[in-house]
Amino acid sequence: MKNIKYRYCLIALASMLIVACSTKKTYKISSPGKNTELVFELTPSGQPQYSLTSNGKSVIEPSLLGFEFKGIQKMTDGFEVVTTEEKSADETWEQPWGEFKKVRDHHTELIVHLKESKGQERLVDIIFRVFDDGVGFRYEFPKQPNLGKVEISNEITQFTFKSDNDVWWIPVHRENSYYESTYRKTPVSKTDTINTPATLETKEKLFVAIHEANLTDFASMTLLKTNDKQYKSELVPWANGVKVYAETPFKTPWRTIVVGKTPGEVATSTIMLNLNEPSKIEDLSWITPSKYIGIWWGMHLEKFTWGQGPKHGATTKNTKEYIDFAAKNNLDGVLVEGWNEGWDGDWTADGSSFSFVKAYPDFNLEEITKYAAIKNVRLIGHHETAGATKHYESQLEDAFKLYQKMGVNTVKTGYVNKYLDKKEWHDSQYGARHYRKVMETAAKYHIMIDNHEPIKGTGLQRTYPNFMTQEGGRGQEYNAWSVDGGNTPEHLITLPFTRMLSGPFDYTPGNFNFDYKTPSGARVQTTLANQLALYVIIFSPLQMASDLPENYEGKPEFQFIKDVPCTWSDTKVLDSKIGEYTTIARKDWDEKNWYLGAITNSFARNLKVNLSFLDAGKEYEAEIYADGAGANYKTNPYPVTIAKQKVNSKTILDIKLAAGGGTAIKFSPIEK
């Protein structure tokens, strides 16, 4: 009997020791509202891992962390916790432009200081910031004697789920190099390597988006499926296979996991912005959101050419006519592509012929910019590089100096090539360095950037607010030449909950003519009212009215494009179902008028929209642009009805959307 009791005591003591050890190795931290909880622990072999819950529901199951290097011992296990720190923050900061004027940064922070328990005793810190709607975490490698210059070969960061969830995703590099794919919805098990942001709908009835923030001098993180319930970070390599070149001390970008009960809660998260550094530009007065038109769509429709010849689009005469139209309709700018030397021949094959300071003979830059200034319109510059980044960087200072001298304060850049400099991926560390250099040099000359064929957005616009917008998605141009017929209505419905999670998108909406003919048979697959609604649905502080000026003349629907702002003090994502329909309301920067956009997929539907977002106690006039009788994106995209009615915050609007259709509404307070 004594032996049995003694054995029980030993078992109990062993259990207590295991619990005690486990307690020492397990660290929990909750978000300010206590609804999100992160758990960090070391496995028995000393490998770091984390897990995440939201209101008690599993978001991320235990997932490993760590790095591997070329030529030296990996840092994935054998760790001990030296110390931990806990902090909290609650501050509100203001943006110069955005989807919200004020952003609250409210989080708790856990810093885990790790050291290898044997061998070289190398150090790494893992920093977790826990928000009510998710988490951001990064690795920091301090300066240390046994870790200096490194070549990262693999990042072990895992994202493990409880089930084989559905995910909206696009593939990495397989179809193109700059995210211009249509999103597909499949179980995780049916994917391979995918881009971020990737949005999942879990079996726990949560929406989860995985992305990153503050991508600085590092490779983009893509997601490699390792099993049916798990992704791991797969860094985009240099051409030689190295993922990242670094030297201690260095930090990785933040890995972000956003969680919401609805798609709208994910779409309005500000975690990515909060994980970037405050603005490095002190004088923000020159940074101004704007609407513009451009000598652009005509090239895609083959009415004009970029290169020289009888159909050359970027001429002094054409540009002045576009400037006149912009001035007449209170638009801020005119984009001109094909103005500079280098477009003749197959420019996509080799960008080394481009000059960014020499204009074609039929384009007088000085005359045009003076003419534009008189009309209170700005010329928007254009730098297509065809991916020849070293060639572009050699002219960067001179090119921006020229534009600054001429009063050009916005530049659209382009990188139409599978690779940068014929070998590096756009989303590699090489690409991250190049795009940052352009951004910083532009800021030096008070120039705003609209970047096409980019690296994905990760919130850097907070640090450099002159970094206004990007393409990085399948935009309107596909409706001019894509062999698959163009963008589907479903594509547009998916964007707010996938691509738009990475920041502003220069989709270039505003098509009013649907009768053009193209060799591919591609066309805009929406109604006209849907095109209006896109100005509210798809956020960009530089927003284009993309059609030819003659297609806007005499059209009453054009008034909405003239009225709608492109920066917002507040944003509400109302009833939405990814890929089916969405309704978004936004308040203008002056916090006076509200605007609403609603769009549907290829099926007509009726929506009841609660206007509780309107200021209580105020009456509003709603100016409604809706699909007209018989409207259908395939057979009859044109009908639009324009009506006005009085509404308030208690009103429930009945909105009828045609197949591929939309509704756009301006709400103006009625002054008493």
N, C-alpha and C positions, 0 to 999 in steps of 0.2 A: 504493500500500500504506500509506504514511504517512497519507494522508487517511482511509482506512478505519479504521486504528488510532485516529486522532484522533477520528473520529466515534464509535467504540465507547467511547472514554474519556469523551466528552461524554455519551453515553447512560448510561454507568455512573454518572457524577457526578450527572446529573439524577435517576437512580433513587435514589441515596444521599440526595440532598436531599429527594426525595419521602418516602422512608422516615423520614428524620430529622424532617421536618415532621409526618408522620403520627404518629411516636412522641411528639412534643411535644403533639399534639392528642388522643391516645388514652390513657385512664387505666383501669386494671383494678383491681378489688378483689375478693377472695374472702372467703367466709364463714369463720368460725373453723375449721370442719371441712373447708374447701377444696372442698366439693361444690357450692356455689353461687358463680357468678362473674358480676359485673356489669362491663360495659364502657361507659365514657362517652367520647364523642368529639364534635368539632365537624365538621360537613360542610364542604365547600369554601366554602360561602357563610356559614359561621360560625353555623349553626343547631345547637343542642344536640340530641344524640340518645343513646339508651342501648339496650343489649341485655342479655339475661339467659340464662344456661344453668344447668342442674342436672345434675351428673355428666356433663358434656359434651353433654347433650341440649338442643336449642333450647327455650327457654320463650318468650322475647320476641325477635323479630327486631329489627334496628335501627328505632327508633321516635322520632319527633321530640318535642321539648319546647318550651314557650313560651306566651306570653299576648298577647292583643290587648285594646285598650282603646277606649273611646268617646272620640272627639275628639282623641286624641293618637297618636303613632307607636307601632305595635305593637312588642313585644319578642320577636321570634321568630328573628332572624338578625343577622348582622353582629357576632357576639360574639368575644371573645378570652378565653382563660383567664388571669386575673391570677395567682392562686396556687391551690394545692389543699392540703387538710389530710387526714391519715388518723389515725383514732383507733380504739380498740377498747374494749369494755366486757364485763364478766362479773360480774353480780351477781344475787343471788336475793332476791326480795322476797315478802312474805306478804300474802295477801288476807284481808279480814274475812269473806268468803264467796266462793263460786265453784265452778268445776268442778275446780280444783286449789287446794290450800292454799298451796303455794309455787310461784312462777313464776320461772324462770330467764331473765334478759335477757342473752343472749350474742350479740354482734354485732360486726362491723367497720363503720367509718363512713368515707365519703369525702365531703368538702365541696369543691365546685367553686365558686370565686369567679369570676364572669363579669362582663365589662364590655364595653359596646358600643365597638368600635374607632374609630368615627367619630361625628359628630353630638354628641348630648348626653352621650354616655359614661355612660349609666345602668347601674346595677349590679343584679345578682340573684345569689343563691347557690342552688345546688341541693344538697341534703343527701341522701345515700343511706345507709341502714342495711341491711347485708346479713347475713341470718341463714342458718342451715343449711337452713331450710325456706322461704326466700323473701326478699323485699326490701320495704322501705318507703322512699318518697322524698317530699320536699316542696320547695317553693320558699320562699325567704325574700327579701323585698325590704327592704333596709336603708334607714334615713333618708338622704335625699340631696337635693341642691339641685334637681335636674331631674325629680324624681318625688315628688309629694306626695299629694294626694287623687286617687284614680282611680276610674273606673267600668269594671269588667272586662266585656268583651263576649264573650270567647271564651277557652277554655283549649285549647291545642293538644296536650296530652299524649296520645300514641298508645300503643296496645297492639296490636302487630303479631305475628301468628303465622305459623308456617311453612306451615300448611295450613288448610283450611276445617274446623275442628274442631267436634265436637258441644259444645253448651252447654245447661245448665239455666238457664232464665231466666223472668222475668215482665216484662210491658210497663210503660212509664212512663205514668202518668196516663190511659191509654186506657180501662181498665176501672174503676179507682177511684184514689183519691189516697193511699192508705196501705198499699200493698203486699199487699192482700188478693186476690191472684190465685192460681190454681193454677200450679205450675211446669210448663213444657213443655220437652221435650228436642228440639232441632233442630240442624242445622248453623248456624254463624254466619251463613252466607249467607241463611238463612231468617228472620233476626231483623231488627228495625229499631232502635228505641231501647229499651234495657233497663235495669232497675235493678241495683244491686249490693246484696249479693254476687251475682256470677254465677260459676258453676262450670263449667269446661270439662274435657273428657277429650280429650287431644291424641293425634295420630297417633303421637307419640313415647312413648305409654303413660304419660303423666303426668296427674295431676289438678291443675288450676290454678284458683285462686279470685282474682278481682279485686274489691277493695273499697276502703275508706278508713278511716282512723283519726283520732281527735281532730278531729271536725267542729265547729269553733268559729268563730262569727261568719263563716260562709261558706255558699255554696250547696252542696247535695248534688251529688255527681258521679254522673251517669248515663252510660251508654255508648252512643254513636251509632255504628252500623255504617257505616263509610266504604267498605269493600269486603269481599269474601268472606273476607278473612283479617285484618281489622283493625277495631278500635273506637278511638274517640277520646273523651276526656272531654267530656261535654255537661252544663254546669252548669245547674241548675234556676233559671229567671229569676224576678225580681220581675214584678209585673203590667205594669210599664212596659217590660219587655224587658231591663233591666239585669241582669246576672248577679250581680255582687257590688259593693258599695260598700266601699272600703278606703282607708286612708291609711298611708303608710310611717311607721315600720317595720311590716310585717305578714307573717304566715306563712300559707301554705295548710295545709289538712289534709294528712295523709300519704296518698299513694296506695299501696296495698298489693297485692302479688302473692304469694300463698301457693302453694307447690308441694309435692306429695307423690306417692309411688309408688302410694298407696292412698287411697281416700276418707277413711279414718280418720286418716291423717297430716294431711290438710287440716283435718279437723274438730277436731283437738286442738291446732292451732297457737295460740300465744299472741302472735303478732306484733302483732295489733291492740291487745291490752292493753299490751304493752311500749312502744308508741308513744304512749301517753297519759301524762299527768303523774301523779305520786304524789298520794295523797289530800290534799285541802285541809281535810278534817275531822279534827281531832286526836282528839277523844273519840269513839270508835266504839262505845261500850258500848250505846248505844240502838238500834243498827242490828242487827236480829235477823231472820234468815230464819224463815219460818213457813208453816204450812198453814192454810187457812181454808175456810169454806163461805159461801154468800151467798144473799140474796134477789135472785136474778138469773135463774137458769134458768127459774123460774116465769113471769117476764115474757116470755121468749122463746117459751115454750109457751102464752102467753096465759091462764095460770091467774091471774096477777096483772097489774096495770097499774102503770106508773111514775107516772102522774098520779092525781089524786084520783078517788074514786068507790067503788062497792061492792066492787070487786076490788083496791083499792089495796094494794100489797104491803108498802110500808115503814110499817107501823104498829108502835106500841109492843108490842102483843100478839104479832104475828108475830115481831118481832125478839127478844123474850125467849124465845120457843120455839126459835128458831135458836141463841140463846146457850146454852140448856139442852142442846141436842143437842151443841154444840161442847164444852161442859164435860164432858159424859158421855163423850165420845169423845176427849178430850185433844187437841182442835184449838185453835189459838191465836186465831183471829179469826172475825168474822162481817162480811162485806161487805153493806152495805145501799144499794141504788140506789133513787132516787125519794123520798128523805126530805125534800128541800128544795123550796121554792117555785119554780115555773117549768116544770113538766112538763106542765101542762094545754094541750090544743090541739096544734098542729103545732110542737113544740119544735125539730125538726130544721131548720125553715126560718129560725128566728131565735132565737139564744141569749140575747138581751138581757133576757129575762124572768127568767132564773135568778138566784136569790139564794143565796149560799153561806154565809149566816149565819142565814137564817130557815127554820124547819122547818114542815112541814104540821101542822095542828092535831092529827092523830092520831098524831104522832110526837114523843115527849118525849125530846129528846137528852140532857138532864141525867139523867133517870131511867134511861134505857137504859145510859148509860156507867157510872153507879154500879152498876147491876145486873151489868153485864159484869165490872167490876173485882172484885166479890164472888166471881164465878164463875171468876176468873183467865182471863178471855177479853177480848180487845180488840175494840172496834168498829173496822171499817175504813171510813174515810170515802170519800165519792164526790163528785167534781166533774165533772159533764158540762157542757161549754161550748157544744156545737153549733158549735164553731169561732169563737165570738165572743171572741177573745183579748183585745182591749182592754177589753171589759166584764169579763172574768175578772181581768185584771191590776189593774183598779180596786178589786177586792175581795180581792185575794190576801193581803195582810197580815192583814186582819181575819179572813178565813176560816181561815188557818193559826193565828192567835192563838186563835180559838175552839176549834179542834180540840186545840191544845196544852193549853188550860185544861181540856178535858174528858177528857184522857188518850188521845186518838186519835192514834196515831203512824204510821199508814199511810193514804195517800189514793190511790184509783184516779181518774185523770183521763181525760177523754174529749173527743174532738173530731169528733163525727159530722157532718161536712159536707164537701163536695167541696173547699171553700176555707176558709182562715182569714180571718175578717173579710170574707167574700164575694168576695175577689179574689186572695189570695196562696196559693201552694201550701204544703202542710205541710212539704215538704222543700226549701223555698227558704231564702235567708239570713234572711228574715223569720221563718220557722218555727224555724230554728236559734236565733235570738235569744230567741224566746218560750219555747221548751221549756227553754232554759238558765236563763232567769229563774225559771221555776217550780221547777226543780231546786235552784237556789241559795237561793231564798226558803224552800223546804221545809226545807233543811238548817239554816237559821237557827232554825227552830222545832222541830227534832228530829223531822222527819216524813219517812217513806220514801215513795217514789213508784212507782206502777204505772201506766205511761202507755199509754193506748189511742188508736188512730188517731194514731200518732206520726210523728216523723221517724225514720229508721232508726238502729239502734244502731251506734256507732263506737268503743266501749270507754270512754266517759266515766264508766262506773261505777267505774273505777279512781280517778278524780279526785274523784268524788262518789259514795261507796259507798251513799248513801241512795237513789240512782237504781237501784232494785232490778230491775225487769223491765218489759217492754213487750209490747204486742200486735204490730203491724207485720207481720202475717201472717194467713193465713186460718185462724181458730181454730174451736173447738167450736161456737160460736154458729151457724155456717153449717148445722149439722146440725138446726137448729130451723126454718129458714125459707128456705133457699136454693132457688131454682127449679130448680137443676140436681141437686137431690136430696141435696146435702151433700158432705162431704169424702170422697174416695175413699181406700182403703188405700194406693194409690200416693203420694198427697199426703203422708201421714204418713211414708212411707219416705224421701221426698226431703228433708224439712225439716232433718234433722241436717246435711246437706251443702250447704244453700243458706241458707235463712232463719236457721238457728241459728248460722251463721258471724258474724252481726252481734251476737250476745249473747243473753241470756235471753229466753224467749218465754212469755208468759202465755197458753198455749193453752187452759187450763182443762179438763183431762182428768177422768176419773172417772165416766163415765156408766154406770149400772147398769140402767136401764130402757130397753128398745128398742121398747116397744109404744105409745108416744105417737103421737097423730095430729096432723098439721099440714096447713094448707091447701095448702102447696107439695108435700107428700109427702116432704119431707126427713126423713132419719133418720141416726142414727149408723151408719156403715158399717164397724164392726169387731166383733170378739167382745168379750165382757166381759174375758177374759184380756188382750187387746190393750190395753184401757183401763188395766189395772193396769201393764202394761209401759211405757206412756207416761210414767209418773212417773220412770222411769229414762232413757228415751230423750230426752225433751224437758226441758231444764234450765230451771228458774225458781226463784229463792230465795224467792219468794212463790208457793206452789203451791196451787191450788184443788181441792177435792173438789166438782165442779160440779153434781152431781145434787141432786134434792130430798131432804131428810133422810129422809123415809119410805121412799125407795128403797134406803137403806143399812141400815135397821133389820133386824136378824136375819140379815144376810148375812155368812157367814164370810169371804168374799173382801174385805170391808171392812177386815179386819185388816191387809192389806198396805198400804193407804193410810194407816192409822194408824201403821204401823211405818216406812215409807220416809222417809228424810230429804229435805230439799230444798237441801242444800248439801253439797259433797263435797271430800274431801282429795285424791282422785286419780280420774282417768277414763281408761278404755281402750276404744277403739273396736275391736271384734273384727271378725270376718269380715263384710263388708258389700258390697252392690252397690246403687248409687243407684237408687231406684225399685223395687227388688225385695225386698230384705230387709236388716236390720241387727241387730247384736247389740252392746250397749254394757254395760260393767261399770263400776261406780263404788264407791269406798270412802267410808264416812261420815266426817264431820268429825273424829270422835274416833279415826279410824284403827283401827277395830276390825272392824266388819261390812262385808261387800261386798254389793252388790245388782246384779242383772243384769236387763236387759230385752231381749227379742228380739221383733221383729214382722216380718210378711211382707205382701206386697201381696195382690191378689185370688186368688193361687194358693197352695194348700197346699204345704208343703215340709218336709223333714226337715233339721235342721242338726246337725252335730257341733261341740260347743263345748269347746275346750280351756281348762281352768281354771288354766292356768299363772300367771294374774294373782294367784291366792291366795297368801298368805304361805307360803313353803316350810317344811316341817316341822310344819305345823299341820293338825289335823283340823277340819273344819267340818261343821255340820249345815246342809244345804240345805233350805229350806222352799220348795217349788215350786208355783206357781199356773200351771197349764197348761190349754190348750184340752181340754175333755172330749170324750167319744165323741159323734160326730155334730155337733160344733160347726162352724158356717159363718156368716160375717158376714151373708149374705143371708137364710138360711132358719132358722138356729137359733143366735143369738149367745150364749146363756146358759151352756151347760155349761162348768164349770170343775172340774178335779180338783186337790185339794190333797194333796200328799204330802211326806214327809220322807225324806232319805237322807244317809248320811255320805259326804263327799267330801274330796279334798285337791288340791294343786296339780298332781298327775299325772293326775287324773281327766279323762276326756273324756265329756261329757254328750251323750246323744242327745235332741234337742229336736224335738218334732213340733208344727208350727204348722198350724192349720186355715186355710182360705181367709179372709183378712182377720184372721188370728189373732195370738196372741202368747203369750209366757211371761214371767212375773215371778218372780224368785228372790231370797230373802234368805239369805245365807251368814253363819252365826254361828260363831265359834271355839268348839270344845268344850274347856272348861277341864278340865285334868287334875288 
